[in-house]
Amino acid sequence: MKKLFIFSLAALLTLAFGSAYAQAPVGSGITLTASGYWDMEYLLGRNATSAIRFNYGAAPAAAFDRSFSWMKTRGRLLFNVAAGKEVNATVYFEIDADPYGGPPGSTAQGTLQRGTAGYWSADRSAVEVKWLFFDFAVPVIPVPITVRVGQQGLGFRSIVQSNDGAGITASMKLDPVTIDAVWAKALEGDVYKPDDSDMYALRVRTTLGKLTVGGYGMYFNFNTNPLTWTATGGVGATQRADFWYLGAYADGKVGPVNINFDFVLDKGKVSSPTPGILKSKYNGWATKLNVDYPWDKFNFGAGIMYMTGDDKNKAADKKYHGFVAVPASEGAGGTGEAIIFYGAPDVLPSGGLGISGGPTSTFASAGDGGSWWAKIYAKAQITPSYKVHAKLFYIGDTTKNGDTWGTLDGDHKFIGWEFDLINSIQLYKNLKFEIAGGVMGVGNALKFVDNHGDVRKPKTPWAIVGDLMYTF
């Protein structure tokens, strides 16, 4: 099935190139467009990042119960080159300085200096290639088909996957239905060994009135898990993983309210080629619903998110029911809307906060799996250039016979509550300033026993974040 999938895409590309080159006359018009943003970010707070590591139940990191502050920046620059309506290409650069005044990275030519654009005296090779792809319309075939080839954004829905990778996406328009097929290469490993990791996905979507609905399936055949490379080449992991995701979603307007709904089921296994090692089996699910009611210059809403957690009593059998995100996925962008606990993208485009943790390189119960939240919120357009957004969360623990992050004996269900306030000021058409504050009350599900046997509880987490952004 996999070979047939790849062969079909290759045949499609061959057909397209054979006709497309013949159709493009020399000297045809080329259109170049550019877009992007630059920003300056500021973070101040306490116990609001995963670096505090109170969830490991050992000696806390140096950042525990101490205030922090730093500044950073992110720039993104996207170029699109179009040769008519049928063919275009995109390159998307990202430049980070995190933090300002950070270390230089490696000083060896051509080696890693990612995120070091804020180094004192500058001159860092900190430009990253985020996307590098081209799109074309398939000729001859009467059904409208577009194909995207190269490094691109991946993930049908951010609740389960939001990352970048190399692959091929083909989209077919069969009114009123659109079908998207994706193949992506997560890891090649050694080209002479069967240690590749591949993704295959299919989505069907349509519009019903003012509502967009869709369903999708994703299969991950990872012959290397975690996704790791050794310093001398090849891969450094021996586990294998096979995972399926089946999901459905709806976005749009239903009566007087706007809704955003997701449901996704994961099922998979992680195994070792070494005989006698028990397979780890995973079966979890996640869902999210936001309902927004617009009224004059106001928006009122409520939402709920739930991700299954593990049963600690079944860990010895290697049976896990906590929802598992795709490796390297920044899934919290789709599920985590609380600034402190989940690291919401409401303000800072490059993140920096989030107690629950970030992307991992492996299929395993981690990140937001094992938690749920309920929220209420209100937004107001105070003036044409000033908006305010207030939201209140109750955050709970879904792990059974234990806690997802804490290690205190017992099964505690209350992670905490969080209140966030976001102010957005449009200074000019292309210049916006946002400043937000958040505070979190910590529940027993975040208590832990340190390596001295003492019960510890983080001091009240809080954060103030700001972002000045120029977009074009």
NORMOMO-V297035 format. One record per backbone hydrogen bond with DSSP energy under -0.5 kcal/mol. NH is the residue of the N-H (numbers start at 1). CO is the residue of the C=O. E is the energy in kcal/mol with one decimal. If there is no record, write none. Layout:
BEGIN
nh-><NH;NH>
co-><CO;CO>
e-><E;E>
END
This chain:
BEGIN
nh-><5;6;7;8;9;10;11;12;13;14;15;16;17;18;19;20;21;23;24;25;28;31;33;33;35;37;38;39;40;41;42;43;44;45;46;47;50;52;53;56;57;61;64;66;68;70;72;73;74;75;76;77;78;79;80;81;82;82;83;84;87;88;89;90;91;92;93;94;95;96;97;98;99;100;101;102;106;111;116;117;119;122;126;128;128;130;130;131;132;133;134;135;136;137;138;141;146;147;148;149;150;151;152;154;160;161;163;165;166;167;168;169;170;171;172;173;174;174;177;178;179;180;181;182;183;184;185;186;186;187;193;195;197;198;199;200;201;202;203;204;205;206;207;208;209;211;212;213;213;214;215;216;217;218;219;220;221;221;222;222;223;223;225;226;227;228;230;233;236;239;240;241;242;243;244;245;246;247;248;249;250;251;252;253;254;257;258;259;260;261;262;263;264;265;266;267;268;269;270;271;273;277;278;280;281;281;282;283;284;286;287;288;289;290;291;292;293;294;294;295;298;299;300;301;302;303;304;305;306;307;308;309;312;312;314;315;317;318;319;320;320;323;326;328;329;330;331;333;334;334;335;336;337;339;342;343;344;347;349;351;352;354;354;355;356;357;364;366;366;369;370;370;371;372;373;374;375;376;377;378;379;380;381;382;382;383;386;387;388;389;390;391;392;393;394;395;396;397;398;399;400;406;407;408;412;415;415;416;417;418;419;420;421;422;423;424;425;426;427;427;428;431;432;433;434;435;436;437;438;439;440;441;442;443;445;446;447;448;450;450;453;456;462;463;464;465;466;467;468;469;469;470;471;471;472>
co-><1;2;3;4;5;6;7;8;9;10;11;12;13;14;15;16;17;19;20;23;25;82;31;80;78;76;470;74;468;72;466;70;464;68;462;66;354;49;50;53;54;52;61;63;45;43;41;97;39;95;37;93;35;91;33;89;31;80;87;82;83;135;81;133;79;131;77;128;75;126;73;115;71;71;118;99;112;108;113;96;116;119;124;94;126;92;128;92;151;90;149;88;147;86;145;139;171;136;169;134;167;132;165;163;157;157;154;152;185;150;183;148;181;146;179;144;172;177;174;205;172;203;170;201;168;199;166;184;197;197;190;193;187;221;184;219;182;217;180;215;178;213;176;211;207;208;251;206;211;249;204;247;202;245;200;243;198;219;220;241;196;221;239;361;361;226;234;230;228;225;271;222;269;220;267;218;265;216;263;214;261;212;259;210;257;254;292;252;290;250;288;248;286;246;284;244;282;242;280;240;238;274;276;270;279;318;268;320;266;264;306;262;304;260;302;258;300;256;292;298;295;379;293;377;291;375;289;373;287;371;285;398;310;400;311;312;314;315;314;281;318;308;160;360;326;162;329;330;158;331;331;332;335;337;338;338;338;344;347;348;353;48;340;340;341;354;362;323;364;366;307;308;368;396;305;394;303;392;301;390;299;388;297;380;386;386;383;424;380;422;378;420;376;418;374;416;372;413;370;370;310;445;447;447;410;395;413;395;441;393;439;391;437;389;435;387;433;385;425;431;431;428;469;425;467;423;465;421;463;419;461;417;440;415;414;443;444;456;448;454;450;448;46;438;44;436;42;434;40;432;467;38;430;469;36>
e-><-2.1;-2.3;-2.6;-2.3;-1.8;-2.4;-2.5;-2.0;-2.2;-2.4;-2.3;-2.2;-2.8;-2.2;-1.4;-3.1;-2.0;-1.3;-1.2;-0.9;-1.4;-2.8;-0.5;-2.4;-2.1;-2.0;-2.1;-1.4;-2.0;-3.2;-2.4;-2.4;-2.0;-2.1;-2.5;-0.7;-0.6;-1.5;-1.3;-1.3;-1.1;-1.1;-1.9;-1.7;-2.7;-1.8;-2.0;-2.0;-0.7;-2.6;-2.7;-2.0;-3.4;-2.8;-2.5;-2.8;-3.0;-0.6;-3.0;-0.6;-0.7;-2.3;-2.5;-3.4;-2.2;-2.3;-2.9;-2.5;-2.9;-0.7;-2.4;-2.3;-0.6;-3.3;-2.4;-1.7;-1.8;-1.8;-1.5;-2.3;-1.9;-2.6;-1.3;-3.1;-0.5;-2.9;-0.8;-1.4;-2.5;-2.1;-1.9;-3.3;-1.9;-2.1;-2.8;-3.0;-2.4;-2.5;-3.2;-2.5;-2.6;-1.8;-2.8;-3.7;-1.5;-2.2;-1.6;-2.5;-0.7;-1.3;-3.0;-2.7;-2.8;-3.1;-3.0;-2.7;-0.7;-3.3;-3.2;-2.7;-2.7;-2.6;-2.9;-2.6;-2.4;-2.1;-2.7;-0.7;-2.2;-1.6;-2.1;-1.7;-2.6;-2.4;-2.5;-2.8;-2.3;-2.5;-2.6;-2.6;-2.3;-2.5;-0.6;-3.7;-0.6;-1.8;-3.6;-2.3;-0.5;-2.0;-2.4;-2.4;-2.5;-2.5;-3.5;-2.9;-2.3;-0.6;-0.9;-2.7;-2.3;-0.8;-1.6;-0.6;-3.1;-1.3;-1.1;-1.4;-0.5;-0.7;-2.9;-3.5;-2.2;-2.0;-2.8;-2.3;-2.1;-2.4;-2.5;-2.2;-1.9;-2.6;-1.9;-1.7;-2.9;-1.8;-3.0;-3.1;-2.0;-2.8;-2.4;-2.1;-2.5;-2.8;-2.9;-2.1;-2.2;-2.0;-2.6;-2.7;-0.7;-1.3;-0.6;-2.8;-0.5;-2.9;-3.1;-2.0;-1.6;-2.5;-2.3;-2.2;-2.5;-2.2;-2.8;-3.1;-3.6;-0.5;-0.6;-3.1;-2.6;-2.1;-2.3;-2.1;-1.9;-2.0;-2.2;-2.6;-2.6;-2.0;-2.3;-0.7;-0.6;-2.4;-2.1;-1.0;-0.7;-1.4;-1.5;-3.2;-0.5;-2.2;-1.7;-4.2;-2.1;-2.1;-1.3;-1.7;-0.8;-2.0;-1.0;-2.3;-0.8;-0.5;-1.5;-1.2;-0.5;-0.5;-0.5;-1.1;-0.6;-2.3;-0.6;-1.6;-2.7;-0.9;-1.0;-0.5;-0.6;-1.2;-0.5;-0.7;-0.8;-2.0;-2.4;-2.0;-2.5;-1.7;-2.3;-2.3;-2.9;-2.3;-2.5;-1.1;-1.0;-1.6;-1.0;-2.6;-2.2;-2.5;-2.6;-2.3;-2.5;-3.0;-2.4;-3.0;-3.1;-1.9;-1.9;-0.7;-3.0;-1.4;-1.2;-1.3;-0.5;-1.7;-0.7;-1.9;-1.5;-1.8;-2.4;-2.5;-2.5;-3.1;-2.6;-2.8;-3.2;-3.0;-1.1;-1.2;-2.0;-0.7;-2.6;-3.0;-2.7;-2.1;-3.0;-2.2;-2.6;-2.0;-2.5;-2.3;-0.5;-3.1;-2.2;-1.6;-1.5;-2.1;-0.6;-2.6;-2.0;-3.6;-1.6;-2.3;-3.5;-2.6;-2.4;-2.7;-2.4;-3.1;-0.6;-3.1;-2.3;-0.5;-2.3>
END
